[in-house]
Amino acid sequence: MIMVRIEVWPYGDEEHAEPLGKLYIANTGAGTLAVADYDLLLDEGSGRKRVAVVRGYERERGWLPLLREALAALEATKGAFP
């Protein structure tokens, strides 16, 4: 599982970091060694959550393109989850 913590650091000050949310990217285990499927959960805090999926992701592409695809998939759900 990959977990991305999203924070704002006022004036670049980590000591005063304010959490904005967490993104969880979980391998479903349904893929192959070369291709994987992922379930996504974005916890925006205050009880607001969004879910999405990334299917057929080619693992050799690495984690950064996976993060981009995850964010795009979650953006597509905007408005679907209050």
Contacts in CASP RR format, 6 or more apart in sequence:
PFRMAT RR
TARGET T0000
AUTHOR 0000-0000-0000
METHOD contacts of the structure
MODEL  1
MIMVRIEVWPYGDEEHAEPLGKLYIANTGAGTLAVADYDLLLDEGSGRKR
VAVVRGYERERGWLPLLREALAALEATKGAFP
1 24 0 8 1.000
1 25 0 8 1.000
1 26 0 8 1.000
1 27 0 8 1.000
2 24 0 8 1.000
2 25 0 8 1.000
2 63 0 8 1.000
2 66 0 8 1.000
2 67 0 8 1.000
3 22 0 8 1.000
3 23 0 8 1.000
3 24 0 8 1.000
3 25 0 8 1.000
4 22 0 8 1.000
4 23 0 8 1.000
4 25 0 8 1.000
4 67 0 8 1.000
5 19 0 8 1.000
5 21 0 8 1.000
5 22 0 8 1.000
6 19 0 8 1.000
6 20 0 8 1.000
6 21 0 8 1.000
6 22 0 8 1.000
6 23 0 8 1.000
7 17 0 8 1.000
7 18 0 8 1.000
7 19 0 8 1.000
7 20 0 8 1.000
7 21 0 8 1.000
8 17 0 8 1.000
8 18 0 8 1.000
8 20 0 8 1.000
9 16 0 8 1.000
9 17 0 8 1.000
10 16 0 8 1.000
10 18 0 8 1.000
19 45 0 8 1.000
20 44 0 8 1.000
21 42 0 8 1.000
21 43 0 8 1.000
21 44 0 8 1.000
21 45 0 8 1.000
22 42 0 8 1.000
22 43 0 8 1.000
23 40 0 8 1.000
23 41 0 8 1.000
23 42 0 8 1.000
23 43 0 8 1.000
23 70 0 8 1.000
23 71 0 8 1.000
23 74 0 8 1.000
24 40 0 8 1.000
24 41 0 8 1.000
24 42 0 8 1.000
24 43 0 8 1.000
25 38 0 8 1.000
25 39 0 8 1.000
25 40 0 8 1.000
25 54 0 8 1.000
25 66 0 8 1.000
25 67 0 8 1.000
25 70 0 8 1.000
26 38 0 8 1.000
26 39 0 8 1.000
26 40 0 8 1.000
26 41 0 8 1.000
27 36 0 8 1.000
27 37 0 8 1.000
27 38 0 8 1.000
28 36 0 8 1.000
28 37 0 8 1.000
28 38 0 8 1.000
28 39 0 8 1.000
29 36 0 8 1.000
29 37 0 8 1.000
30 37 0 8 1.000
31 37 0 8 1.000
31 56 0 8 1.000
33 59 0 8 1.000
34 58 0 8 1.000
34 59 0 8 1.000
34 60 0 8 1.000
35 56 0 8 1.000
35 57 0 8 1.000
35 58 0 8 1.000
35 59 0 8 1.000
36 56 0 8 1.000
36 57 0 8 1.000
36 59 0 8 1.000
37 53 0 8 1.000
37 54 0 8 1.000
37 55 0 8 1.000
37 56 0 8 1.000
37 57 0 8 1.000
38 53 0 8 1.000
38 54 0 8 1.000
38 55 0 8 1.000
38 57 0 8 1.000
38 66 0 8 1.000
38 70 0 8 1.000
39 51 0 8 1.000
39 53 0 8 1.000
40 50 0 8 1.000
40 51 0 8 1.000
40 52 0 8 1.000
40 53 0 8 1.000
40 54 0 8 1.000
40 70 0 8 1.000
40 73 0 8 1.000
40 74 0 8 1.000
41 49 0 8 1.000
41 50 0 8 1.000
41 51 0 8 1.000
42 49 0 8 1.000
42 50 0 8 1.000
42 51 0 8 1.000
42 52 0 8 1.000
42 74 0 8 1.000
43 49 0 8 1.000
44 50 0 8 1.000
48 81 0 8 1.000
48 82 0 8 1.000
49 81 0 8 1.000
50 74 0 8 1.000
50 77 0 8 1.000
50 78 0 8 1.000
50 80 0 8 1.000
50 81 0 8 1.000
51 77 0 8 1.000
51 81 0 8 1.000
52 70 0 8 1.000
52 73 0 8 1.000
52 74 0 8 1.000
52 76 0 8 1.000
52 77 0 8 1.000
53 73 0 8 1.000
54 66 0 8 1.000
54 69 0 8 1.000
54 70 0 8 1.000
54 73 0 8 1.000
57 66 0 8 1.000
57 69 0 8 1.000
END
